Amino acid sequence: MFVYDKEKLPIPVLKGKEHFIKLYDAAWETAFRNVEIVDKEGWKPQLTCMPGAGIIWQWDSCFMTFITNYANGTLNAFNNLDNLYRLRRKSDGFMAMAYEMESECEAYPGRINPPLMAWAEWNHFCVTGDDSRFAEVLPALEGCYDFIENNRRRICGLYWFEDSGSSGMDNSPRSGYDARHEDGSDVCFIDLACQQALSAQCMAKICGRLGMEDKKAFYDGEHKRICELINRYHWSERSGWYFDFFARSNPDEKVKYINSKTAAAFWALTCGCAQGERKQRMLEHMFNKDEFYTLIPFPTLAKDDPNYDQGGGYWLGGVWPPTNYAAIRGLKDNGYPELAREAAIRYLEGMCKVAEDPAYGSIWEAYAPEAYRPATAESGVIVRANFVGWGGLAPITMLIENILGLTFRAEENTVHFNLFPETIGGLKNMQFCGGKVSVLCTDYYPAMGRSTVEVEAEKPFRLIVKTNYLWEPVFIDVEPGKHSYKI
């Protein structure tokens, strides 16, 4: 049984943003309350957003691991993935978008979900240094990848979900929810293509870690192949955005875009296919206040779309944790840590205002893009409260990675600390590569060109510090003990 003990978790410090720390604590408390014990042989205790629903969801489960990577082993969302790996169909690799826990049958037969397991597994290693799962889970990752390659591609080589619900973006104006015949309504989905590319990229890294050089080369090639297809078919030069499009028969016929800018395109940043001018043009849309940069960013449907709902309307403009994490992670990984931080602060400030409002006082499933309130579902009712699970992505994961500016890279035994102006703080008591690490900026004076970083470590690691007043990062080889460094 997982027991909430605040003292065993990493401790964030952020001067002037104590309300962020309060929501961080609330997110962990909610997460531990939302652990389900399934009284069935073979089931591991699992984290859920919806206790009592009786269903385990695939992409929700993947995103929960990005939170529990920072739990210092006290909470483990990889139990969810292990449950899913057990339930998947071994004959062809198929993993359903959701399973009923009592019957262990598919909750929505035949439907897949965003395939993010390889990304989750690789990221877990990067943050914690634990690669012990790789050899055991690689066959499941390859099976899921192969199923999509063999069963969810059009003639043009790109990919389809059964309907918008299968993509996870239930009522988004993409293919219909539910789509007739559950065949994706002739649509090629930009997010599935990017997620498959991201899976290939992460599987290449996992295979490299396991010393499987031939497989590493294969998946590196797959990543390149899929990215080239994405940029050939999904990119609209005229609009400067990645769209879903219609395609079933002739792969060389003129692409017919579905002219809605949705959060599905954010995955083009996450998987690395958006480069150069394409990346710049995406940012112009994302940070346009008349499109995606709303009071609480980023809505899942652009504000200038006729279907946009300023109350959220579920996926008709609601601000959701998974797509926001994909966007903000993509910004950071593509060399825009300042923009990632700006967006994360704006998002988390909105969440805090809603949590502090006596009328709401919780962490919600999704948020309204233009008011400090929970989003509405399409029916107009308010979405679910206490939604952690993946509702902890901003208060926990984005706080550490984007706002505090810390990146853990176990494959290099490095901790990257991006110092931002006005930030006094850091993270204490973090388990990394078999030992505890604390990294704090205790003063930061960019005008004077100096700062102080306090470090405590149980094992050696390399600290890489970036500031806005130095052209090059500072590399520090940290030995066990307590240290103070003038940067």
Disulfide bonds with the S-S distance in Angstrom:
none
